[in-house]
Amino acid sequence: KVNSTVARLDLHLNNIGDKGGQALAEALKVNSTVAHLDLTANRIGDKGGQALAEALKVNSTVAHLDLSGNNIGPKGGQALA
């Protein structure tokens, strides 16, 4: 299903991990309304960070993404840079 309404999504402190980050990344690939996404402190690691980076390559709507307090290491950070 495709979101056509939500512009701001706050999921901080939900412990979604890499699998949740990867699932969100898939949703972001087809989403054109979410402009602000807060994923603070969700235990997202390199795999989730890399998946989000791939999604952002095709998503031009997200203007703010907060990934602070996660476990993203050098590989995920490099993909997001």
C-alpha positions in Angstrom: 0.0 0.0 0.0 1.2 3.5 -0.8 0.9 6.4 1.6 -0.6 9.6 0.2 -1.1 11.6 3.4 1.6 11.3 6.0 4.3 13.9 5.6 6.1 13.5 9.0 6.9 10.2 10.6 8.4 9.9 14.1 9.5 6.4 15.0 12.2 7.2 17.5 12.9 4.6 20.3 11.0 1.8 18.5 13.8 -0.7 18.4 13.2 -1.5 14.7 16.8 -2.7 14.1 18.2 -3.6 10.7 15.1 -5.5 9.5 12.9 -2.6 10.3 15.2 -0.2 8.6 15.2 -2.4 5.5 11.4 -2.6 5.5 11.2 1.2 5.8 13.7 1.5 3.0 11.5 -0.5 0.7 8.5 1.6 1.6 10.4 4.8 1.0 11.3 3.7 -2.5 7.6 4.2 -3.5 6.6 6.9 -1.1 6.3 10.5 -2.3 4.9 12.3 0.8 7.1 11.6 3.8 9.5 14.6 4.1 10.5 14.2 7.7 11.6 10.9 9.2 12.9 10.5 12.7 14.5 7.1 13.3 16.5 8.1 16.4 17.7 5.4 18.7 16.3 2.4 16.9 19.3 0.0 16.9 19.7 0.3 13.1 23.1 -1.0 12.0 25.1 -1.0 8.8 22.6 -3.2 6.8 19.7 -0.9 7.7 21.7 2.2 6.9 22.8 0.8 3.6 19.2 -0.1 2.7 18.0 3.4 3.6 20.8 4.9 1.5 19.7 2.9 -1.5 16.1 4.1 -0.9 17.2 7.7 -0.7 18.7 7.4 -4.2 15.2 7.1 -5.7 13.2 9.0 -3.1 13.4 12.8 -3.7 10.8 13.7 -1.0 12.7 13.0 2.3 14.3 16.3 3.3 15.1 15.4 6.9 16.3 12.0 8.2 17.4 11.7 11.8 19.5 8.5 12.4 21.3 9.7 15.6 21.7 7.2 18.4 21.8 4.1 16.1 24.5 1.5 15.6 25.4 2.5 12.0 29.1 1.9 11.5 31.6 2.9 8.7 29.9 0.8 6.0 26.4 2.2 6.6 27.8 5.7 7.1 29.7 5.6 3.9 26.6 4.5 2.0 24.6 7.3 3.5 27.3 10.0 2.8 
